[in-house]
Amino acid sequence: MVVTGEILMIEKIEVSMINQNVHNFKKGEFGVENIDINESRGFIEIKYFSHEVGDRYVLIPLHNVEKIEFLEKSGSSTTGNPVDIN
């Protein structure tokens, strides 16, 4: 997967793992605050809204991912971007 220097505003993501599990995340649902694909660290980062006890993150290693499909919000229009990392 190649992402240019632009910042992606990911609204919704579906991650298919190599072990056939599928994970879905959507901003605003179940406390999800932000979704980021961080290639330099090798993770998909899911950040949840802060609570009294601290911040909660889910990190999904990219080397365990078979396919990523996400919905990107850019400006006022929303576009779908399926990404195959293999």
Phi and psi in degrees as a GROMACS rama.xvg file:
@    title "Ramachandran Plot"
@    xaxis  label "Phi"
@    yaxis  label "Psi"
@TYPE xy
-122.512  120.913  VAL-2
-116.072  127.855  VAL-3
-71.9581  -173.244  THR-4
-69.7321  -4.20817  GLY-5
-73.7362  151.436  GLU-6
-88.8335  126.588  ILE-7
-90.7691  132.797  LEU-8
-103.501  91.6909  MET-9
-84.0675  123.332  ILE-10
-91.9328  -35.5703  GLU-11
-150.874  140.824  LYS-12
-141.659  141.757  ILE-13
-122.405  122.236  GLU-14
-113.667  118.431  VAL-15
-98.248  121.337  SER-16
-89.6176  161.988  MET-17
-68.3611  -19.2491  ILE-18
-91.4614  16.4607  ASN-19
77.0797  0.817255  GLN-20
-74.5348  148.69  ASN-21
-125.958  131.681  VAL-22
-119.814  133.967  HIS-23
-120.076  135.462  ASN-24
-135.871  142.663  PHE-25
-140.029  132.745  LYS-26
-57.7333  133.824  LYS-27
91.4499  -21.401  GLY-28
-91.0917  135.201  GLU-29
54.1885  30.2478  PHE-30
83.9996  9.9138  GLY-31
-70.6494  122.534  VAL-32
-97.0449  -40.9585  GLU-33
-150.048  146.623  ASN-34
-127.112  128.091  ILE-35
-140.502  139.747  ASP-36
-102.176  108.948  ILE-37
-105.662  92.3441  ASN-38
-68.4604  -31.9393  GLU-39
-65.4773  -34.8959  SER-40
-90.4486  -15.9393  ARG-41
81.1763  28.9229  GLY-42
-134.722  153.837  PHE-43
-95.3604  124.514  ILE-44
-108.887  124.531  GLU-45
-112.909  119.499  ILE-46
-109.177  132.789  LYS-47
-98.8779  158.175  TYR-48
-58.7758  145.031  PHE-49
-67.1219  146.749  SER-50
-125.746  176.579  HIS-51
-58.0407  -33.9587  GLU-52
-83.5076  -9.01224  VAL-53
131.488  -168.805  GLY-54
-92.3128  148.184  ASP-55
-120.887  130.783  ARG-56
-127.449  149.611  TYR-57
-118.883  125.295  VAL-58
-113.559  123.012  LEU-59
-111.181  116.985  ILE-60
-65.0688  130.409  PRO-61
-63.9592  -27.745  LEU-62
-70.5972  -12.6728  HIS-63
-97.2652  2.47144  ASN-64
-99.6627  131.718  VAL-65
-90.5727  -42.7632  GLU-66
-151.828  145.001  LYS-67
-125.797  132.199  ILE-68
-124.462  130.367  GLU-69
-142.108  158.313  PHE-70
-108.955  120.2  LEU-71
-106.292  135.021  GLU-72
-103.487  118.176  LYS-73
-126.806  111.763  SER-74
67.9127  -126.189  GLY-75
-99.9777  -9.02585  SER-76
-108.621  154.804  SER-77
-118.333  133.698  THR-78
-127.187  147.861  THR-79
-93.2981  139.282  GLY-80
-135.709  90.3373  ASN-81
-71.814  137.226  PRO-82
-128.974  128.62  VAL-83
-109.539  118.53  ASP-84
-89.6874  -0.479853  ILE-85
